[in-house]
Amino acid sequence: MKVVMSGEYPEFVAASEDLGHNVIQTERVDCFHKPEQLHADIQILKIRDRIFTLDTCRRKPAGDYPNNVLLNCLYLGNKLYGKLSAIDETVLEYCEENQIEMINVNQGYTRCSTLVVSDNAVITADPSVEKAMRKSGVEVLRISSGQIRLEGFDYGFIGGCSAKIGNTIFFFGNIKSHSDYEIIKTFIINHNSKLEILYESIPLTDIGGAVII
């Protein structure tokens, strides 16, 4: 399994490789704000068999929001969720050509904000993500915001501190410290997935998630 993720925390990379994953570390994108420069979820997007990178974007990325979220959208259940005005035209055109429904979400960090548990179940702290998902028939566990480290910002997002590989949800750091840990754990188990913590001694940390390619 090839996994694209930040190398900012070598412990997470080593733990992923110990599990047998082929980790491809992201390259630093200098135009982004420092805490986001290595985040996979704003550098690469996979829809079906198509991979989009910042190099394929028609618009030039920049550090200030929303110019840093050209690819930070979520493909789920043949639908693309994201702040449509911020998503790069190359992605939108691909979706239109391939009959993929596009659903607007006020939260530009849509993928960062969403932990996909299954094709019809997600976890988020964001009300706009919750509203859009529920309208599409997706089951949503709404959790408390905050409690996720992202250096340089007040807090990070649940999608950025986790990754789904196979039927296992991996958390980068100690998810047990989150006040909603028990309901998160129950929700994951109830949707036939497992939970695994990579480096419990490190605080729950938004590293930009991981992209499976």
NUDOVEX-464738 format. One record per residue (C-alpha): x, y, z; residue in one letter. Coordinates in nm, 3 decimals. Layout:
<site <X, Y, Z>, "A">,
...
//
This chain:
<site <0.000, 0.000, 0.000>, "M">,
<site <0.146, 0.338, -0.105>, "K">,
<site <0.070, 0.616, 0.140>, "V">,
<site <0.150, 0.983, 0.083>, "V">,
<site <0.198, 1.171, 0.410>, "M">,
<site <0.403, 1.438, 0.583>, "S">,
<site <0.745, 1.351, 0.716>, "G">,
<site <0.730, 1.626, 0.978>, "E">,
<site <0.702, 1.365, 1.252>, "Y">,
<site <0.942, 1.076, 1.178>, "P">,
<site <0.773, 0.865, 1.446>, "E">,
<site <0.452, 0.850, 1.244>, "F">,
<site <0.639, 0.762, 0.925>, "V">,
<site <0.833, 0.486, 1.099>, "A">,
<site <0.518, 0.345, 1.260>, "A">,
<site <0.341, 0.341, 0.924>, "S">,
<site <0.634, 0.166, 0.758>, "E">,
<site <0.647, -0.088, 1.041>, "D">,
<site <0.289, -0.177, 0.949>, "L">,
<site <0.408, -0.260, 0.597>, "G">,
<site <0.303, 0.058, 0.418>, "H">,
<site <0.520, 0.218, 0.152>, "N">,
<site <0.535, 0.578, 0.272>, "V">,
<site <0.597, 0.855, 0.020>, "I">,
<site <0.682, 1.173, 0.207>, "Q">,
<site <0.542, 1.501, 0.080>, "T">,
<site <0.768, 1.778, -0.039>, "E">,
<site <0.761, 2.119, 0.127>, "R">,
<site <0.545, 2.379, -0.050>, "V">,
<site <0.701, 2.709, 0.048>, "D">,
<site <0.408, 2.929, -0.053>, "C">,
<site <0.188, 2.773, 0.218>, "F">,
<site <0.197, 2.881, 0.580>, "H">,
<site <0.464, 2.681, 0.762>, "K">,
<site <0.231, 2.446, 0.957>, "P">,
<site <0.068, 2.337, 0.628>, "E">,
<site <0.370, 2.317, 0.401>, "Q">,
<site <0.398, 1.936, 0.420>, "L">,
<site <0.028, 1.849, 0.446>, "H">,
<site <-0.076, 1.579, 0.200>, "A">,
<site <-0.443, 1.677, 0.204>, "D">,
<site <-0.373, 2.014, 0.042>, "I">,
<site <-0.108, 1.882, -0.199>, "Q">,
<site <-0.275, 1.581, -0.357>, "I">,
<site <-0.626, 1.460, -0.434>, "L">,
<site <-0.737, 1.122, -0.565>, "K">,
<site <-1.072, 1.076, -0.739>, "I">,
<site <-1.127, 0.724, -0.874>, "R">,
<site <-0.805, 0.645, -1.062>, "D">,
<site <-0.716, 1.009, -1.126>, "R">,
<site <-0.457, 1.183, -0.911>, "I">,
<site <-0.448, 1.564, -0.896>, "F">,
<site <-0.144, 1.752, -0.766>, "T">,
<site <-0.072, 2.121, -0.728>, "L">,
<site <0.129, 2.101, -1.050>, "D">,
<site <-0.183, 1.998, -1.240>, "T">,
<site <-0.391, 2.284, -1.098>, "C">,
<site <-0.482, 2.563, -1.335>, "R">,
<site <-0.466, 2.819, -1.057>, "R">,
<site <-0.151, 2.897, -0.864>, "K">,
<site <-0.170, 2.798, -0.496>, "P">,
<site <-0.090, 3.054, -0.229>, "A">,
<site <-0.066, 3.063, 0.148>, "G">,
<site <-0.375, 3.266, 0.223>, "D">,
<site <-0.713, 3.096, 0.241>, "Y">,
<site <-0.885, 3.002, 0.011>, "P">,
<site <-0.590, 2.987, -0.230>, "N">,
<site <-0.438, 2.706, -0.022>, "N">,
<site <-0.736, 2.470, -0.051>, "V">,
<site <-0.751, 2.415, -0.428>, "L">,
<site <-0.742, 2.038, -0.370>, "L">,
<site <-0.882, 2.014, -0.017>, "N">,
<site <-1.211, 1.855, -0.116>, "C">,
<site <-1.356, 1.513, -0.043>, "L">,
<site <-1.465, 1.244, -0.289>, "Y">,
<site <-1.717, 1.009, -0.132>, "L">,
<site <-1.998, 0.800, -0.277>, "G">,
<site <-1.952, 0.940, -0.629>, "N">,
<site <-1.994, 1.291, -0.493>, "K">,
<site <-1.739, 1.567, -0.447>, "L">,
<site <-1.780, 1.778, -0.134>, "Y">,
<site <-1.598, 2.109, -0.101>, "G">,
<site <-1.608, 2.485, -0.124>, "K">,
<site <-1.675, 2.491, -0.497>, "L">,
<site <-1.553, 2.848, -0.546>, "S">,
<site <-1.214, 2.748, -0.404>, "A">,
<site <-1.162, 2.413, -0.579>, "I">,
<site <-0.938, 2.422, -0.885>, "D">,
<site <-1.114, 2.423, -1.221>, "E">,
<site <-0.926, 2.113, -1.333>, "T">,
<site <-1.098, 1.910, -1.061>, "V">,
<site <-1.441, 2.059, -1.128>, "L">,
<site <-1.415, 1.988, -1.500>, "E">,
<site <-1.314, 1.628, -1.434>, "Y">,
<site <-1.616, 1.581, -1.210>, "C">,
<site <-1.851, 1.732, -1.466>, "E">,
<site <-1.710, 1.513, -1.744>, "E">,
<site <-1.745, 1.200, -1.529>, "N">,
<site <-2.093, 1.261, -1.389>, "Q">,
<site <-1.970, 1.319, -1.035>, "I">,
<site <-2.213, 1.533, -0.837>, "E">,
<site <-2.052, 1.839, -0.681>, "M">,
<site <-2.185, 1.957, -0.344>, "I">,
<site <-2.090, 2.293, -0.197>, "N">,
<site <-1.965, 2.308, 0.161>, "V">,
<site <-1.891, 2.637, 0.335>, "N">,
<site <-1.584, 2.488, 0.501>, "Q">,
<site <-1.296, 2.519, 0.255>, "G">,
<site <-1.092, 2.267, 0.452>, "Y">,
<site <-1.351, 2.000, 0.374>, "T">,
<site <-1.118, 1.702, 0.359>, "R">,
<site <-0.916, 1.819, 0.662>, "C">,
<site <-1.240, 1.846, 0.856>, "S">,
<site <-1.374, 1.501, 0.774>, "T">,
<site <-1.275, 1.154, 0.886>, "L">,
<site <-1.424, 0.900, 0.647>, "V">,
<site <-1.517, 0.584, 0.836>, "V">,
<site <-1.704, 0.417, 0.548>, "S">,
<site <-1.875, 0.510, 0.222>, "D">,
<site <-2.178, 0.620, 0.423>, "N">,
<site <-2.037, 0.732, 0.758>, "A">,
<site <-1.808, 1.019, 0.858>, "V">,
<site <-1.689, 1.204, 1.167>, "I">,
<site <-1.656, 1.583, 1.176>, "T">,
<site <-1.669, 1.883, 1.406>, "A">,
<site <-1.781, 2.116, 1.127>, "D">,
<site <-2.153, 2.206, 1.099>, "P">,
<site <-2.140, 2.278, 0.724>, "S">,
<site <-1.981, 1.939, 0.653>, "V">,
<site <-2.238, 1.773, 0.876>, "E">,
<site <-2.528, 1.946, 0.695>, "K">,
<site <-2.404, 1.854, 0.347>, "A">,
<site <-2.334, 1.493, 0.440>, "M">,
<site <-2.666, 1.438, 0.613>, "R">,
<site <-2.849, 1.584, 0.315>, "K">,
<site <-2.677, 1.320, 0.100>, "S">,
<site <-2.783, 1.040, 0.334>, "G">,
<site <-2.443, 0.995, 0.498>, "V">,
<site <-2.442, 0.914, 0.870>, "E">,
<site <-2.250, 1.177, 1.064>, "V">,
<site <-2.095, 1.174, 1.409>, "L">,
<site <-2.056, 1.538, 1.512>, "R">,
<site <-1.778, 1.582, 1.767>, "I">,
<site <-1.641, 1.873, 1.968>, "S">,
<site <-1.397, 2.102, 1.789>, "S">,
<site <-1.040, 2.156, 1.906>, "G">,
<site <-0.825, 1.915, 2.109>, "Q">,
<site <-0.608, 1.840, 1.803>, "I">,
<site <-0.261, 1.991, 1.779>, "R">,
<site <-0.160, 2.194, 1.476>, "L">,
<site <0.139, 2.411, 1.555>, "E">,
<site <0.086, 2.772, 1.451>, "G">,
<site <-0.293, 2.744, 1.465>, "F">,
<site <-0.543, 2.726, 1.751>, "D">,
<site <-0.624, 2.366, 1.663>, "Y">,
<site <-0.629, 2.111, 1.383>, "G">,
<site <-0.897, 1.889, 1.229>, "F">,
<site <-1.012, 1.530, 1.272>, "I">,
<site <-0.940, 1.439, 0.910>, "G">,
<site <-0.588, 1.576, 0.934>, "G">,
<site <-0.498, 1.365, 1.237>, "C">,
<site <-0.620, 1.038, 1.090>, "S">,
<site <-0.621, 0.810, 0.788>, "A">,
<site <-0.829, 0.514, 0.677>, "K">,
<site <-0.629, 0.227, 0.531>, "I">,
<site <-0.834, -0.082, 0.455>, "G">,
<site <-1.077, -0.128, 0.741>, "N">,
<site <-0.854, 0.041, 0.999>, "T">,
<site <-0.868, 0.403, 1.111>, "I">,
<site <-0.521, 0.522, 1.212>, "F">,
<site <-0.479, 0.821, 1.441>, "F">,
<site <-0.161, 1.026, 1.448>, "F">,
<site <-0.116, 1.062, 1.821>, "G">,
<site <-0.325, 0.994, 2.127>, "N">,
<site <-0.693, 1.004, 2.029>, "I">,
<site <-0.772, 0.880, 2.381>, "K">,
<site <-0.706, 1.234, 2.507>, "S">,
<site <-1.002, 1.367, 2.304>, "H">,
<site <-1.313, 1.426, 2.516>, "S">,
<site <-1.523, 1.240, 2.259>, "D">,
<site <-1.292, 0.940, 2.234>, "Y">,
<site <-1.544, 0.685, 2.357>, "E">,
<site <-1.816, 0.785, 2.109>, "I">,
<site <-1.558, 0.806, 1.830>, "I">,
<site <-1.438, 0.456, 1.912>, "K">,
<site <-1.793, 0.318, 1.927>, "T">,
<site <-1.888, 0.484, 1.597>, "F">,
<site <-1.585, 0.335, 1.422>, "I">,
<site <-1.649, -0.014, 1.560>, "I">,
<site <-2.019, 0.004, 1.472>, "N">,
<site <-1.919, 0.069, 1.111>, "H">,
<site <-1.705, -0.245, 1.093>, "N">,
<site <-1.373, -0.068, 1.123>, "S">,
<site <-1.088, -0.090, 1.369>, "K">,
<site <-0.903, 0.187, 1.549>, "L">,
<site <-0.528, 0.205, 1.586>, "E">,
<site <-0.311, 0.474, 1.744>, "I">,
<site <0.028, 0.557, 1.598>, "L">,
<site <0.249, 0.672, 1.886>, "Y">,
<site <0.020, 0.712, 2.185>, "E">,
<site <0.291, 0.914, 2.363>, "S">,
<site <0.249, 1.201, 2.112>, "I">,
<site <-0.052, 1.438, 2.137>, "P">,
<site <-0.323, 1.397, 1.873>, "L">,
<site <-0.172, 1.590, 1.581>, "T">,
<site <-0.300, 1.723, 1.250>, "D">,
<site <-0.029, 1.624, 1.000>, "I">,
<site <-0.247, 1.669, 0.693>, "G">,
<site <-0.382, 1.314, 0.696>, "G">,
<site <-0.261, 1.062, 0.441>, "A">,
<site <-0.355, 0.991, 0.081>, "V">,
<site <-0.366, 0.633, -0.045>, "I">,
<site <-0.249, 0.603, -0.406>, "I">,
//
